[in-house]
Amino acid sequence: MLRYFTAGESHGEALVAFLSGVPAGLKVDQASLDRELWRRQQGYGRGGRMKIERDTAHILSGVRHGMTIGSPISIQLENKDWKNWRESLPVGEGDPARHKRVASPRPGHADLAGALKYNFPEARYVLERASARESAARVAIGAIAKAFLRELGMDVLSHVVAVGNVTIQKEVPWEQINALYKQEEILLNCADRDIEQRMKEEVDKILKTGDSLGGVFEVVAQSVPPGLGTYAQWDERLDALLAAAVMSLQAVKAVEIGAGVAAAASPGSAVHDEIGYGKPAAFTAFTRTRNNAGGIEGGVSNGEEIRVRGYLKPISTLRRPLQSVDFATREPVRAAYERSDVCVVPAAGVAAEAMVALTLARCALEKFGGDSMGETLRNFQGYRQQLESY
């Protein structure tokens, strides 16, 4: 079974990610991991932290001679900003006078809820772990999950659908999303250049006011075979797993699969994807006239593209802070401010790619198994033959 978790604080010495259950014999390319980390750091509206960090994946275990060896994989990402926080966040007791308190909780952040939960007198330790900086560790192991999926012919990418009120109305085909991935410069990762410029103007307006801006990203998984996930148990349904994975990302407040939101206000005849049978395609000869289901029916992948949208609220750290309360005095004050971004929708899309890839890789391994890539691929090919003969 594929398992993973992360450790580390935003301004600590490093982030660490752990990934267990990857079959032996998977090629791991350092440049691919670093490119995914680079993609996460791009996008118009990012803050000063991105000028400090240049994330590089330092693989500690589980990979030798460029291949996975079946044992747990651990990856370290150095926080270059650590040198500025060494005395403020020491592992040892240190000098309490150098501690940088978060004296007033930020509305929308985990500050207050976390301080109440862990009985902290202020929110520094909450901020350090709740920060979206943690998602960099997920992107690193997500790159390995992507490499595994590509061996099975699958790929996962994202694009930006909306920033603020500026939205791309049409469905973006895979070819255009793939073209975005190949770019060496990322603005807002929108497939329509004119709309992307309008998105940039929206960010510029918000920047001048000291506010922040949210939006919508879409993750698309290409060439996913039918049969991943199951309707047999509630917690094994693929749509439920994907929704939880994407919702777990910082600032994501809603998740949509396929035409989920519009479908709720439409008649069934306009929603459900009619089935035909014709010339054999990638997996079967069954065809669909459309993909409102987003590639999943009854908790099971149906062979169409999987499309998952994440709705990202504006980040909660504002340069023009909202009203809050001082932790110590309980008096009204403005919320604390820490160096932050204005818009992170493209970066959130990259992090969501990692979560979708990890989820699909987990489901694929549960279905096909294998302690080595050779065994997994044999099992996968046997299943393909079964589908083709159906």
C-alpha positions as a printed NumPy array, in Angstrom:
array([[  0.   ,   0.   ,   0.   ],
       [  1.254,   3.465,  -0.876],
       [  1.695,   5.604,   2.241],
       [  3.157,   9.057,   2.673],
       [  3.519,  11.902,   5.127],
       [  5.554,  15.06 ,   5.573],
       [  7.382,  16.798,   8.413],
       [  8.935,  20.193,   8.96 ],
       [  8.079,  23.818,   9.656],
       [  7.855,  26.764,   7.301],
       [ 10.919,  28.503,   8.775],
       [ 12.62 ,  25.412,  10.189],
       [ 15.801,  23.874,   8.886],
       [ 14.118,  21.652,   6.294],
       [ 10.992,  19.908,   5.092],
       [ 11.057,  16.118,   4.859],
       [  8.712,  13.859,   2.892],
       [  8.329,  10.105,   3.257],
       [  6.863,   7.756,   0.633],
       [  6.503,   4.027,   1.199],
       [  5.16 ,   1.3  ,  -1.085],
       [  6.678,   2.279,  -4.428],
       [  7.734,  -0.859,  -6.344],
       [ 11.425,  -1.465,  -6.952],
       [ 12.815,  -0.616, -10.356],
       [ 11.111,   2.734, -10.991],
       [ 13.463,   5.247, -12.569],
       [ 13.697,   8.466, -10.55 ],
       [ 15.033,  11.485, -12.389],
       [ 16.396,  14.245, -10.153],
       [ 15.744,  16.906, -12.795],
       [ 12.055,  15.937, -12.978],
       [ 11.636,  16.304,  -9.219],
       [ 13.356,  19.681,  -9.219],
       [ 11.256,  20.9  , -12.139],
       [  8.05 ,  20.081, -10.256],
       [  9.36 ,  22.025,  -7.278],
       [ 10.271,  24.909,  -9.588],
       [  6.769,  24.918, -11.069],
       [  5.258,  25.198,  -7.602],
       [  7.311,  28.318,  -6.9  ],
       [  6.199,  30.157, -10.052],
       [  3.199,  32.347, -10.824],
       [  2.369,  36.028, -10.824],
       [  1.505,  37.242,  -7.346],
       [  4.01 ,  35.167,  -5.382],
       [  5.763,  36.854,  -2.463],
       [  9.3  ,  37.522,  -1.28 ],
       [  9.859,  33.999,   0.068],
       [ 10.149,  32.712,  -3.499],
       [ 13.162,  34.978,  -3.996],
       [ 14.906,  33.207,  -1.126],
       [ 14.019,  29.56 ,  -1.705],
       [ 15.2  ,  27.541,  -4.692],
       [ 13.83 ,  24.15 ,  -3.836],
       [ 15.898,  21.08 ,  -4.679],
       [ 14.962,  17.529,  -3.74 ],
       [ 17.68 ,  15.811,  -1.707],
       [ 16.843,  12.1  ,  -1.735],
       [ 18.021,  10.442,   1.469],
       [ 16.788,   6.879,   1.051],
       [ 14.875,   4.429,  -1.121],
       [ 16.61 ,   5.315,  -4.384],
       [ 19.984,   3.997,  -5.528],
       [ 21.649,   4.271,  -8.925],
       [ 18.634,   6.284, -10.091],
       [ 16.088,   3.535,  -9.32 ],
       [ 13.704,   2.821,  -6.47 ],
       [ 14.736,  -0.205,  -4.414],
       [ 11.428,  -1.035,  -2.726],
       [ 12.291,   0.513,   0.632],
       [ 10.768,   3.759,   1.987],
       [ 11.782,   6.897,   0.132],
       [ 12.681,  10.007,   2.119],
       [ 13.342,  13.42 ,   0.592],
       [ 14.672,  16.547,   2.258],
       [ 14.051,  20.097,   1.074],
       [ 16.368,  22.635,   2.634],
       [ 14.785,  25.866,   3.857],
       [ 17.293,  28.509,   2.853],
       [ 15.419,  31.017,   5.006],
       [ 16.456,  28.975,   8.064],
       [ 19.563,  31.1  ,   8.513],
       [ 17.283,  34.049,   9.296],
       [ 15.28 ,  32.054,  11.854],
       [ 17.934,  29.934,  13.529],
       [ 17.861,  31.992,  16.743],
       [ 14.095,  32.565,  16.667],
       [ 13.105,  28.911,  16.257],
       [ 15.889,  26.847,  17.834],
       [ 15.406,  23.175,  18.565],
       [ 16.944,  23.728,  22.002],
       [ 15.714,  26.152,  24.612],
       [ 17.491,  29.135,  23.07 ],
       [ 16.871,  32.749,  24.042],
       [ 13.137,  33.442,  24.602],
       [ 13.733,  37.124,  23.873],
       [ 14.486,  36.251,  20.236],
       [ 11.228,  34.376,  19.715],
       [  8.998,  35.997,  17.058],
       [  5.465,  35.819,  18.419],
       [  2.359,  35.844,  16.275],
       [  0.562,  38.054,  18.721],
       [ -2.858,  38.287,  17.037],
       [ -4.513,  35.507,  15.   ],
       [ -5.278,  36.066,  11.328],
       [ -8.915,  35.547,  10.281],
       [ -9.095,  32.615,   7.874],
       [ -5.837,  31.031,   9.043],
       [ -5.337,  28.149,  11.478],
       [ -3.853,  30.584,  14.038],
       [ -6.668,  30.789,  16.577],
       [ -8.093,  27.275,  16.173],
       [ -4.587,  25.797,  16.386],
       [ -3.598,  27.821,  19.43 ],
       [ -6.774,  26.734,  21.211],
       [ -6.265,  23.1  ,  20.243],
       [ -2.627,  22.848,  21.373],
       [ -2.858,  25.313,  24.285],
       [ -0.289,  27.728,  22.838],
       [ -0.133,  31.292,  24.204],
       [  0.272,  32.627,  20.654],
       [  0.272,  31.26 ,  17.089],
       [  3.92 ,  30.989,  15.975],
       [  4.064,  27.186,  16.095],
       [  0.652,  26.952,  14.405],
       [  1.781,  29.144,  11.525],
       [  4.974,  27.164,  11.092],
       [  3.221,  23.88 ,  10.351],
       [ -0.083,  25.101,   8.864],
       [  1.768,  27.173,   6.251],
       [  1.426,  26.238,   2.578],
       [  5.213,  25.913,   2.538],
       [  4.502,  22.322,   3.626],
       [  3.005,  21.566,   0.206],
       [  6.497,  21.674,  -1.332],
       [  7.223,  18.351,   0.368],
       [  4.087,  16.858,  -1.173],
       [  5.126,  18.082,  -4.599],
       [  8.468,  16.28 ,  -4.229],
       [  6.928,  12.865,  -3.539],
       [  4.125,  13.615,  -5.983],
       [  6.769,  13.787,  -8.707],
       [  7.675,  10.161,  -7.932],
       [  4.006,   9.191,  -8.088],
       [  3.82 ,  10.892, -11.484],
       [  6.816,   8.902, -12.692],
       [  5.082,   5.69 , -11.6  ],
       [  1.854,   6.63 , -13.38 ],
       [  3.722,   7.474, -16.583],
       [  5.047,   3.901, -16.636],
       [  1.386,   2.857, -16.851],
       [  0.668,   5.425, -19.566],
       [ -1.034,   7.991, -17.299],
       [ -0.164,  11.647, -16.802],
       [ -1.404,  14.393, -14.475],
       [ -1.264,  18.164, -15.067],
       [ -3.144,  21.304, -14.047],
       [ -4.191,  24.686, -15.373],
       [ -5.839,  27.773, -13.902],
       [ -9.548,  28.231, -14.594],
       [-10.194,  31.431, -12.634],
       [ -8.414,  34.17 , -10.712],
       [-10.855,  36.325,  -8.802],
       [-13.765,  37.078, -11.128],
       [-11.831,  36.413, -14.337],
       [-12.71 ,  32.961, -15.657],
       [-11.974,  30.874, -18.722],
       [-15.371,  29.576, -19.792],
       [-14.455,  26.756, -22.181],
       [-13.159,  23.291, -21.33 ],
       [ -9.421,  23.228, -21.998],
       [ -8.239,  20.14 , -23.914],
       [ -5.297,  18.064, -22.753],
       [ -3.048,  19.247, -25.581],
       [ -3.257,  22.86 , -24.415],
       [ -2.639,  21.899, -20.784],
       [  0.399,  19.882, -21.849],
       [  1.677,  22.894, -23.809],
       [  1.488,  24.976, -20.613],
       [  3.633,  22.405, -18.83 ],
       [  6.402,  22.799, -21.393],
       [  6.687,  26.556, -20.912],
       [  9.851,  27.9  , -19.328],
       [  8.041,  30.875, -17.827],
       [  4.798,  30.652, -15.862],
       [  2.555,  33.685, -15.493],
       [ -0.794,  32.389, -14.235],
       [ -0.862,  29.014, -16.033],
       [ -4.013,  29.831, -17.992],
       [ -4.422,  28.326, -21.467],
       [ -6.024,  31.476, -22.916],
       [ -3.457,  34.27 , -23.239],
       [ -6.009,  37.1  , -23.352],
       [ -7.786,  35.854, -20.241],
       [ -4.427,  35.317, -18.535],
       [ -3.598,  38.984, -19.076],
       [ -6.937,  39.943, -17.529],
       [ -6.098,  37.69 , -14.578],
       [ -2.777,  39.509, -14.208],
       [ -4.588,  42.858, -14.196],
       [ -6.866,  41.525, -11.461],
       [ -3.83 ,  40.58 ,  -9.356],
       [ -2.32 ,  44.042,  -9.94 ],
       [ -5.509,  45.714,  -8.685],
       [ -5.567,  43.621,  -5.535],
       [ -1.854,  44.167,  -4.928],
       [ -2.418,  47.933,  -4.78 ],
       [ -5.084,  47.55 ,  -2.108],
       [ -3.094,  45.267,   0.208],
       [ -5.62 ,  42.475,  -0.256],
       [ -5.318,  38.894,  -1.586],
       [ -7.009,  36.936,  -4.364],
       [ -8.24 ,  33.366,  -4.78 ],
       [ -9.403,  31.386,  -7.765],
       [ -9.956,  27.968,  -9.298],
       [ -7.517,  25.404, -10.697],
       [ -8.295,  22.192, -12.552],
       [ -6.247,  18.995, -12.41 ],
       [ -6.603,  16.642, -15.373],
       [ -5.488,  13.006, -15.335],
       [ -5.026,  11.573, -18.825],
       [ -5.287,   7.912, -19.943],
       [ -6.567,   6.561, -16.621],
       [ -7.97 ,   3.047, -17.18 ],
       [-11.469,   2.154, -16.036],
       [-11.548,   0.29 , -12.752],
       [ -9.526,   2.375, -10.264],
       [-11.363,   2.834,  -6.986],
       [-14.49 ,   0.94 ,  -5.973],
       [-18.106,   1.408,  -4.984],
       [-17.788,  -1.47 ,  -2.478],
       [-16.778,   0.676,   0.512],
       [-17.408,   4.359,   1.172],
       [-13.793,   5.146,   2.015],
       [-12.42 ,   3.456,  -1.11 ],
       [-14.42 ,   5.433,  -3.663],
       [-12.062,   7.221,  -6.04 ],
       [-14.005,  10.475,  -6.08 ],
       [-14.027,  10.57 ,  -2.271],
       [-10.296,   9.912,  -2.131],
       [ -9.543,  12.632,  -4.685],
       [-11.832,  15.141,  -2.992],
       [-10.114,  14.552,   0.359],
       [ -6.654,  14.751,  -1.21 ],
       [ -7.286,  18.075,  -2.941],
       [ -9.254,  19.517,  -0.023],
       [ -6.292,  18.782,   2.246],
       [ -4.289,  21.503,   0.505],
       [ -4.007,  24.811,   2.3  ],
       [ -6.733,  27.35 ,   1.344],
       [ -8.805,  24.902,  -0.747],
       [-12.408,  25.274,   0.435],
       [-14.327,  23.317,  -2.225],
       [-13.653,  20.5  ,  -4.679],
       [-15.591,  19.683,  -7.845],
       [-15.332,  16.604, -10.054],
       [-16.45 ,  16.958, -13.653],
       [-19.476,  19.214, -14.051],
       [-20.466,  18.654, -10.426],
       [-21.646,  22.176,  -9.59 ],
       [-23.56 ,  22.793, -12.831],
       [-24.969,  19.261, -12.697],
       [-26.768,  20.037,  -9.441],
       [-28.926,  22.601, -11.275],
       [-29.454,  20.597, -14.491],
       [-31.83 ,  17.796, -15.519],
       [-30.407,  14.297, -15.697],
       [-30.743,  14.17 , -19.475],
       [-28.31 ,  17.087, -19.745],
       [-25.857,  15.668, -17.228],
       [-25.244,  11.958, -17.708],
       [-22.742,  10.891, -20.354],
       [-24.42 ,   8.719, -22.986],
       [-22.703,   5.435, -23.835],
       [-21.929,   4.03 , -27.266],
       [-19.874,   1.241, -28.716],
       [-17.571,   1.495, -31.694],
       [-13.946,   1.443, -32.75 ],
       [-11.637,   0.274, -29.92 ],
       [ -9.872,   3.176, -28.185],
       [ -7.186,   3.173, -25.482],
       [ -8.829,   0.574, -23.243],
       [-12.231,  -0.48 , -24.564],
       [-14.598,   0.118, -27.477],
       [-17.169,   1.818, -25.226],
       [-17.513,   5.511, -26.047],
       [-18.941,   8.623, -24.393],
       [-20.501,  11.682, -25.992],
       [-19.171,  13.946, -23.212],
       [-17.474,  13.791, -19.821],
       [-19.685,  15.553, -17.296],
       [-18.853,  12.791, -14.8  ],
       [-15.207,  13.889, -14.795],
       [-14.008,  10.346, -15.479],
       [-15.586,   8.775, -12.373],
       [-18.927,   6.993, -11.937],
       [-19.976,   5.256,  -8.741],
       [-16.582,   5.84 ,  -7.174],
       [-14.798,   4.033, -10.048],
       [-12.769,   5.493, -12.927],
       [-14.621,   4.933, -16.212],
       [-11.8  ,   5.399, -18.721],
       [-12.45 ,   9.065, -19.52 ],
       [-10.218,  11.934, -18.441],
       [-10.405,  12.592, -14.722],
       [-11.054,  16.278, -14.082],
       [-10.921,  17.707, -10.559],
       [-11.299,  21.389,  -9.69 ],
       [-10.109,  23.025,  -6.504],
       [-11.633,  26.284,  -5.308],
       [ -9.   ,  28.319,  -3.521],
       [ -9.965,  31.042,  -1.082],
       [ -7.814,  34.198,  -0.941],
       [ -4.871,  33.573,   1.374],
       [ -5.436,  34.857,   4.882],
       [ -2.273,  36.921,   5.405],
       [ -3.101,  40.462,   4.276],
       [ -0.846,  43.48 ,   4.028],
       [ -3.89 ,  45.436,   5.129],
       [ -4.815,  43.204,   8.088],
       [ -8.351,  42.545,   9.268],
       [ -9.651,  43.02 ,  12.784],
       [ -8.466,  40.529,  15.415],
       [ -7.708,  40.208,  19.128],
       [ -4.388,  40.25 ,  20.958],
       [ -3.658,  36.816,  22.434],
       [ -2.234,  38.26 ,  25.64 ],
       [ -4.502,  41.243,  26.412],
       [ -7.679,  40.112,  24.583],
       [ -7.925,  43.688,  23.314],
       [ -8.993,  44.496,  19.725],
       [ -6.012,  44.836,  17.343],
       [ -5.196,  44.254,  13.719],
       [ -4.264,  40.71 ,  12.731],
       [ -0.579,  39.8  ,  12.519],
       [  1.235,  40.144,   9.215],
       [  3.965,  37.867,   7.881],
       [  5.688,  38.143,   4.511],
       [  3.275,  36.475,   2.114],
       [  1.86 ,  36.084,  -1.391],
       [ -1.032,  37.849,  -3.095],
       [ -2.218,  35.068,  -5.409],
       [ -1.134,  31.404,  -5.325],
       [ -3.633,  29.699,  -7.649],
       [ -1.036,  28.319, -10.141],
       [  1.12 ,  26.988,  -7.291],
       [ -1.889,  25.37 ,  -5.642],
       [ -2.631,  23.648,  -8.948],
       [  0.843,  22.093,  -8.99 ],
       [  0.414,  20.899,  -5.398],
       [ -2.971,  19.446,  -6.347],
       [ -1.332,  17.566,  -9.232],
       [  0.87 ,  15.885,  -6.642],
       [ -2.11 ,  14.909,  -4.491],
       [ -4.074,  13.561,  -7.457],
       [ -1.022,  11.623,  -8.662],
       [ -0.42 ,  10.137,  -5.211],
       [ -4.081,   9.115,  -4.983],
       [ -4.149,   7.512,  -8.436],
       [ -0.835,   5.759,  -7.775],
       [ -2.238,   4.357,  -4.539],
       [ -5.375,   3.074,  -6.305],
       [ -3.321,   1.635,  -9.174],
       [ -1.056,  -0.25 ,  -6.769],
       [ -4.053,  -1.564,  -4.869],
       [ -5.488,  -2.913,  -8.114],
       [ -2.357,  -4.155,  -9.884],
       [  0.014,  -4.793,  -6.975],
       [  3.644,  -5.716,  -7.521],
       [  6.844,  -5.444,  -5.507],
       [  8.791,  -4.582,  -8.665],
       [  7.872,  -2.505, -11.69 ],
       [  8.166,  -5.601, -13.866],
       [  5.508,  -7.37 , -11.818],
       [  3.241,  -4.316, -11.737],
       [  3.503,  -3.839, -15.499],
       [  2.739,  -7.517, -16.177],
       [ -0.371,  -7.281, -14.028],
       [ -1.386,  -4.036, -15.714],
       [ -0.957,  -5.505, -19.19 ],
       [ -3.038,  -8.517, -18.195],
       [ -5.832,  -6.186, -17.089],
       [ -5.593,  -4.242, -20.365],
       [ -6.05 ,  -7.473, -22.276],
       [ -9.113,  -8.209, -20.165],
       [-10.578,  -4.796, -21.011],
       [ -9.807,  -5.136, -24.702],
       [-11.604,  -8.477, -24.863],
       [-14.724,  -7.2  , -23.095]])
